[in-house]
């Protein structure tokens, strides 16, 4: 889909109704999803395996199958490693997170190693196996292991955490549908506005993940309200693409403003409630320790030294 690009000296675009637009290089950028610094590197593994493709067509049926299979395994391994890097970035970005259910990076390294072994028939079975093992080991060394432990989940009921995970997954589907729908509007400002709202919604997701007991207070926001925002976005995108109705755009942006304000207020309320609960727990603990003579109540003078 074509998009307009502009620079410092490019004329400012205008909408059909004559409202001044904003050059894409001046569009405010919404907070992006967590991104692993090595995310681009698996692409080079596929590029390095590319010579297997022309080799496949000059060595008979056996060579065709072997070389195409080797390329497919190496490319599949690179894709698994890339997905593992994405999962690791999401795990690192959260204070409360489960370890990935599937160790994608390790599995990708093994699959890629098998592809390397298949691509080296001249080395013999033993030599090809050594090449595969070395390739898999180098991939693990280059990209690191998968997260192998849960993070920040000590003392959290697994059943509650699973409920939160299902609700968060449903909310992420609504946000993805909003992003897919607003693309049809072909407007960079609107896309950035939806991304900003999505970032605000994810702050609520993270707050509930850290304290699953808050799910009941936030479930309507993560379900009903996001579903309504998704439906409104789909209808607006269709209307805007057909009519460029300026009033519809203002109404839609006002809706996002109201939703964002409400999501922000709910997130702050949950965080404040958690702090209040912590203060109460600390005070109760202090009083109990004071009764047992382990520590002194606040304001009580300590014993004087000899």
N, C-alpha and C positions, 0 to 999 in steps of 0.2 A: 504494500500500500504506500503510495507516494506521500511524502510529507514535505512541507516547505521548510527550507533552512535559510537562515539569514545571519548576518554579522553586524559588526559595529556600524558599517556604512551602508547597510542594506535598507531599503525603504520599509517602513513599518506597515505590516499588512492590516487590512480592515475587514470587518465582517460584512455580510450582505446588507445589514441594517445601517452601516456607516459608523459603528462603534469602533474606535481605534483598538487595534490589536497590539500584541506584544511579540517582539521577535523571539523565536525559540531559544536563542542563547540567553535571553533575559527571563525565561520562565523559571519561577521558583521551583527548586527541586525538593521533592518530598523525601523523607528519610527512607533509605533503601533497605531491602532485606539483607540479613547478614551474608557476607560473601567471603569465602575462603581465599587467601592470597595465592594459593596454588591452583585455583580452579581452571585456569587456561592451559596448564601444562599437560594434562592428558591428551589434548588435541595433538601435541607433538608426537605422542606414541602412535597415533593413527597415521600421521604424516610419514613417520619412519617406516611403517609397514606398507606404505603405498607401493613400493617396487614389487611387492608380491603380486599385484594385479596384472601388470604386463607379462610377468613370468608365467602366469597361469595359462596363457594361451599359446605357449610354445613348447609344451612338454607332454602332450598327449592327455588322454582322459584322466589318468592317475595324477599327473602333475596339475591339471586343472582343479580337480577336487581338493588336492592337498594344499595348493597355494590359496585358493579361495577360502577354504576352511581355516587356514592359518590366519589370513587377514581378518576373517569374521571373528575369530577368537580374540585376536589382539584388539580389534576395535571394540568388541563387547567388553573386554577387560578394562579398556580405557574408559568406556561409558560407566561401568560399575565404580571405578575409582572416582570419577567425577561426581557421581551421585553420593558416594561416601564422603567426599569433601564437603558437599552441600549439607549433608546430615551432620557432619562434625561442626560446621560453622553455626548451624542452628543450635546444636548442643552447647557450644561455647557461649553463644549469645544469651542463653537463659540461665538464670540462677537456680531454677528447679527444672530438671530434665531427666528423662529416662535415657539410658544408653540405646543406640540404634538396635532395633530387633535383629537386623541382618548386618554382619560386618562386611559392608560392601567393598571397602578398600582391600581387605585381605582376600576376599573372593575374587575381586578384579585382578589382583596380582597373580593369583593361581591360574585364572583363566588365561591371562596374557602369557604366563609362563608356558602353559600347554600349547598356545599358539606358536610361541617361539620354537618349542621342541618340534612341532609339526612342520615348521618351515625349514628345518635343518636335517633333511634325510641323509645328506652326504656324511654327516658326522657319526652315523650309526646310531643304534638304539641307546647305548650308554652315553655317547657324546651328546645326542639330542636331549636326553634326560638331564645331563649336567647343565646344558645351555638353558633349559627351561627352569631349573631350580635357581640358577644364577639370575635369570631375568626376573623371576618372582621375588627373589630376595632384594634385588636392586629397586624394584617397584615399591616394596614395603619400606625400604630405607629412604627412598626419595619422598614418599608421601606420608609416611608415618602410620602407626596403627590406628584402628578405629577406637573411639571411646568405649571402654569396657566396663564402666560403672555408672550407676545412677548418681545424679548430682542434686544435693539440697533436698533429699526426700526422706531424711532421717525423721522418724516419728510421724510420718504421714500415712494415713490409711490407704493401702493400695486400691481398695474398692472405690474410695472417694477420688483418688487420683485418676483411675480409669474413667470414671464419670466425667471428670473435668476434661480429660483428653478427648472423649467423644464429642463433647459440646464445643471445644476449641476447634476440632477438625471440621465440624459442621459450620462454625463461624468462618473458618478460612475458606470453605467452599463458597459461601456467600460473597466474601470479599473478592475471590477470584472471578466470580460471575460478574461482579460490578466492574472490575477492571476490563474484562473481556467485552462487556457491553459498551463501555464509554469509548472504547477504541473506535466504534462505528461513528462517533461524533466527529472524528478527525480534528480534534482540538487539543493542543498540547496543554493549555491552561486547565481545561476540564480534567484531563488525565492526571495532571499533577494534583489537582484538588481532590480527586478520588484517592490518590495514593496517600495524601496527607491524612484523610479520614481513616484510611486503612491502618496507618501507623498509630493513630489515636486508639482505634479499636484493639490493636494488638497490645497496647499498654494495659488495657483492661484484661485481656487474656493472660498476660504475664502476672498481673496481680492475683487473679483467681488461681493460677497454677501454683503460686507460692503459698496460698492459703485456701485449699479446696473447700474449707468450710464456708467461704464467701460465695459459693456457686449459686445457692438459692437466691442471694441478693442480686446477682448479676445475670442470672440465666435469661431473663426477659430481654436484656440488652444483647446478649450473645446469640439469641435465637430469633425472637419475634421482631425486634427492631432491625437487626441486620437483614432479615428476610424482607422486611418492608423496604429497606434501603435498596436492596437488590432489585426488587420489582419496580421501584420508582426509577432506578437508573436505566433499566431495560426500556421502560416506556418513554423516558425522556430521550434516550439515545435514538430511538426510532423516530420520535417526533422532530428532534433537532435535525436529523439527517434529511428529513423530508421537507421541513418548513422553515428552519432557522428562526424559530419563534423566540424573540428576545425576552418576552415576558416569561415564557416557560423556562428559559435558562436562569433568569433571576430567581424564579420560584425554586428551581432545583438547587441552586447554590445556597439559597436561604435554608432549605431543608438540610443540606449537609452541614451548614453552620450550626443549626439547632441540634442535630444529632451529635456533632463533635463536642459541643458544649456539654450536652448531657452525659456523653461517655466520659469526658474528662472529669466532670463532677462526681460521677459514680466511682471512678478509679480513685480519686482523692478521698472519697468517703470510705472506701474499703481500706486504703492505706492508713487513714486516721483511726479507723476502728481497730486495726491491727496494732497500732502504737498504743492506743488506750488499753487494749488487752494486755500488752506487754508491761505497761506501767503497773497495772493491777497485780500481775503475777510477781513482779519485782517487789512490790510493797508487801504482799502476803508472805513472800519468802523472807524478807527482812524481819517481819514481825515474828515469824516462826523461829528464825535463828536467834533473835533476841530472847525469846522465851526459853530457849534451850541453853542460853548462856554462851553461845558460839560467837556472837557479836553484840555490839551495843546498839540500843535504839538511837535514832538520830538525835543529836543535841546533848547526849549524856556524856559527861566528862570521863575520860579514861583514867586509869590508875596512874598515880605519880610514880616516877622512878625513884630508886634508892639514891 
